[in-house]
Amino acid sequence: MIEVNHATKTFDDGKTVLKDVSTIFETGKTNLIIGQSGSGKTVLMKSVVGIFRINSGEILYDGRNITLMKRKELNMLRREIGMLFQGSALFDSMSVLENVKFPLDMFTEKDEKEKTERALFCLNRVGLDEVVNHAPSQISGGQQKRAAIARAIVMNPKYLFCDEPNSGLDPKTSLVIDKLIQDITHEFNITTIINTHDMNSVMEIGENIVFISNGVKAWQGTKDEIFDTDCEPLEKFIFASNLYKEIKKAHNFFHDKDSTKQK
């Protein structure tokens, strides 16, 4: 579990991007951070992962306050963190297998056999057995994303951060990646935090959703609770498209029908 308590972040230009944000990201669930561009959601995620230092408040990783940690302590904590970057960030000069092994080469003293076995296990888990010796340029965008997920979990992390994991993917592939992240989160009991603009992700895997608006936490809940929100900024954000307006109408219709039956 990761707790954020009264986090405020102000940059050198005097602009306050996070304003007294408090929230909990739960273990074993897909925790999504959503909000408009410039809302502060990316700053929140970078603050939680330790890239930005907040000006006040605290961030607790299972009770450990990272805002009080020295560089050495932070580096040790980062060994418990997996990162899935927006553009996959695979090394072109390495094979898929070598890419997945890279964190093990950097941060462990395992022998070559152990590292290869662990990397192959993770590649098998994401369904990439047949492309382990391919270069990233030889596989599809969806396969590259799956390879990046394998690399993110190769160190058996307790915490997984995903920055726009569906960026550049078609809707069908995006659903596959969403399901894979959710399955891995449940299977390995990871605290997973996903920064996303993708409303399909919100509706499919939003087990714990944090909505940031103008630097404050304006709403928190599940994908099911989102239909009943009275948070006006969230309604405008989620139901901006005609598709989700129709989905909400259908939800309200069946909800009202069920309520009538119960009476």
C-alpha positions in Angstrom: 0.0 0.0 0.0 1.2 3.5 -0.8 -0.3 6.4 1.2 -0.1 10.1 0.2 -0.8 12.4 3.1 -1.4 16.2 2.5 1.1 16.3 -0.4 1.8 19.8 -1.8 4.3 20.4 -4.7 5.3 23.9 -5.8 7.9 24.5 -8.5 10.6 27.1 -8.7 8.4 29.4 -10.8 6.0 29.6 -7.8 3.3 27.5 -9.4 1.6 25.1 -7.0 0.7 21.9 -9.0 -0.4 19.7 -6.1 -2.5 21.1 -3.3 -2.9 19.1 -0.1 -3.5 15.8 -1.9 -4.2 12.8 0.3 -5.0 9.3 -1.1 -4.3 5.6 -0.7 -3.1 3.3 -3.5 -4.2 -0.2 -2.6 -2.1 -3.4 -2.9 -3.4 -6.0 -5.3 -5.5 -3.5 -7.2 -5.1 -1.5 -10.4 -5.0 2.1 -9.1 -5.5 4.7 -11.8 -4.7 8.4 -11.8 -6.8 10.4 -14.2 -7.3 14.0 -15.1 -7.0 16.6 -17.8 -3.7 17.6 -19.2 -2.1 20.0 -16.8 -4.3 18.8 -13.9 -1.3 17.6 -11.9 -1.8 13.8 -12.3 1.7 13.3 -13.8 3.3 15.4 -11.1 1.5 13.3 -8.5 2.8 10.1 -10.0 6.4 11.4 -10.3 6.2 12.6 -6.7 5.0 9.2 -5.5 7.8 7.4 -7.3 10.3 9.9 -5.9 11.3 11.8 -9.1 9.9 15.0 -7.6 10.3 15.9 -4.0 7.1 17.3 -2.5 7.3 20.6 -0.5 5.1 19.4 2.3 3.2 16.2 3.4 4.4 12.6 3.3 4.4 9.6 1.0 4.5 6.2 2.7 5.5 2.9 1.1 4.0 0.4 3.5 4.8 2.8 6.3 8.2 3.9 5.0 8.3 7.7 4.5 10.2 8.4 1.2 10.2 12.1 1.9 12.7 11.5 4.7 14.9 9.1 2.9 18.5 9.8 1.9 19.7 8.9 -1.6 21.0 5.5 -0.5 17.7 4.6 1.0 15.8 5.8 -2.0 18.1 3.7 -4.3 17.4 0.6 -2.2 13.6 1.3 -2.3 13.7 1.6 -6.1 14.8 -2.0 -6.4 11.3 -2.8 -5.2 9.8 -0.7 -8.0 9.0 -1.7 -11.5 8.5 1.0 -14.2 6.5 0.7 -17.5 7.3 3.8 -19.6 5.1 5.4 -22.1 7.1 4.5 -25.1 8.2 1.1 -23.8 11.9 2.4 -23.7 13.5 -0.9 -25.0 17.1 -0.8 -26.1 17.4 -1.2 -29.8 20.8 -2.7 -29.6 19.6 -5.6 -27.3 17.4 -8.6 -28.0 14.1 -8.9 -26.2 15.6 -11.3 -23.8 18.6 -9.0 -23.1 16.2 -6.1 -22.5 14.3 -8.0 -19.9 17.5 -9.2 -18.2 18.9 -5.7 -18.0 17.7 -4.8 -14.5 19.0 -8.1 -13.2 22.4 -7.3 -14.8 22.4 -3.9 -13.2 21.0 -4.6 -9.7 21.6 -8.2 -8.8 24.5 -10.6 -8.3 22.6 -13.6 -9.8 24.6 -15.8 -12.2 23.9 -15.9 -15.9 21.7 -19.0 -15.7 19.6 -17.5 -12.9 19.1 -14.3 -14.8 18.2 -16.0 -18.0 15.7 -18.3 -16.2 14.0 -15.4 -14.5 13.8 -13.3 -17.7 12.4 -16.3 -19.7 9.8 -16.9 -16.9 8.6 -13.2 -17.2 8.6 -13.4 -21.0 6.5 -16.6 -20.8 4.1 -14.8 -18.5 3.5 -12.1 -21.0 3.3 -14.5 -23.9 6.5 -13.7 -25.7 8.3 -17.1 -25.8 8.7 -17.0 -29.6 10.4 -13.6 -29.9 13.0 -13.7 -27.1 15.9 -13.4 -29.6 14.3 -10.8 -31.8 15.3 -7.1 -31.7 12.6 -4.7 -30.6 12.3 -3.3 -34.1 11.3 -6.8 -35.3 8.2 -7.1 -33.1 4.9 -5.2 -33.0 4.1 -2.3 -30.8 1.9 -4.5 -28.6 4.7 -7.0 -28.2 7.1 -4.3 -27.3 4.7 -3.2 -24.6 4.5 -6.7 -23.3 8.3 -7.0 -23.3 8.4 -3.8 -21.3 6.0 -5.3 -18.8 8.2 -8.4 -18.5 11.2 -6.1 -17.8 9.2 -4.1 -15.3 8.3 -7.3 -13.3 11.6 -9.2 -13.6 12.9 -7.9 -10.3 9.7 -9.2 -8.6 8.6 -5.6 -7.6 6.2 -4.8 -4.8 5.2 -1.6 -6.6 4.5 -1.1 -10.3 4.2 2.3 -12.0 2.8 2.5 -15.5 2.9 5.8 -17.5 0.3 5.9 -20.2 0.7 2.1 -21.0 -1.6 2.2 -24.0 0.0 5.1 -25.7 0.2 4.5 -29.4 -1.7 1.2 -29.3 -4.9 0.3 -31.1 -8.0 -0.3 -29.0 -7.9 -4.1 -29.2 -4.2 -4.3 -28.2 -4.9 -1.7 -25.4 -7.5 -4.1 -23.9 -4.9 -6.9 -24.0 -2.3 -4.8 -22.2 -4.9 -3.6 -19.6 -5.9 -7.1 -18.8 -2.3 -8.3 -18.6 -1.4 -5.5 -16.2 -4.5 -6.3 -14.1 -3.8 -10.0 -14.1 -0.1 -9.5 -13.0 -1.2 -7.1 -10.3 -3.6 -9.7 -8.8 -1.3 -12.7 -9.4 1.8 -11.1 -7.7 -0.2 -8.9 -5.2 1.5 -5.7 -6.5 0.6 -2.1 -5.7 0.1 -0.9 -9.3 -0.4 2.8 -10.2 -1.3 3.7 -13.7 -1.3 7.2 -15.1 -3.7 7.3 -18.1 -5.9 9.3 -20.4 -7.6 6.1 -21.8 -11.2 6.0 -20.7 -11.5 2.4 -21.9 -8.8 1.6 -19.3 -10.8 3.4 -16.7 -14.0 1.5 -17.4 -12.2 -1.9 -17.8 -9.7 -2.0 -15.0 -10.4 1.0 -12.7 -10.5 -0.8 -9.4 -9.4 2.3 -7.5 -9.5 5.6 -9.5 -8.1 8.9 -8.3 -9.3 12.0 -10.2 -7.1 15.1 -10.1 -8.5 18.4 -11.1 -6.5 21.7 -10.8 -4.0 20.1 -8.5 -6.5 18.7 -5.9 -8.0 15.2 -5.5 -11.5 15.9 -6.6 -12.9 12.3 -6.5 -11.9 8.8 -5.7 -13.8 5.6 -6.3 -14.2 2.5 -8.5 -15.2 2.1 -12.2 -18.7 1.2 -11.0 -19.1 4.1 -8.7 -18.0 6.6 -11.4 -21.4 6.4 -13.0 -23.1 7.8 -9.9 -20.7 10.6 -9.3 -21.9 14.1 -8.4 -18.4 15.5 -9.0 -19.0 18.0 -11.8 -15.4 18.2 -13.1 -15.3 14.4 -13.3 -18.6 14.2 -15.1 -17.3 16.7 -17.7 -14.0 14.8 -18.1 -15.4 11.3 -18.3 -18.6 11.9 -20.2 -17.2 14.4 -22.7 -17.7 12.0 -25.6 -21.1 10.9 -26.8 -20.2 7.3 -26.4 -19.8 7.6 -22.6 -22.9 9.7 -22.4 -24.8 6.8 -23.9 -23.1 4.3 -21.6 -24.2 6.4 -18.6 -27.8 6.6 -19.8 -27.8 2.8 -20.2 -26.4 2.4 -16.7 -28.9 4.8 -15.2 -31.8 3.0 -17.0 -30.9 -0.4 -15.7 -30.1 1.0 -12.2 -33.5 2.6 -12.1 -35.1 -0.6 -13.4 -33.4 -2.7 -10.7 -34.5 -0.2 -8.0 -38.1 -0.5 -9.1 -37.9 -4.3 -9.0 -36.6 -4.3 -5.4 -39.5 -2.1 -4.3 
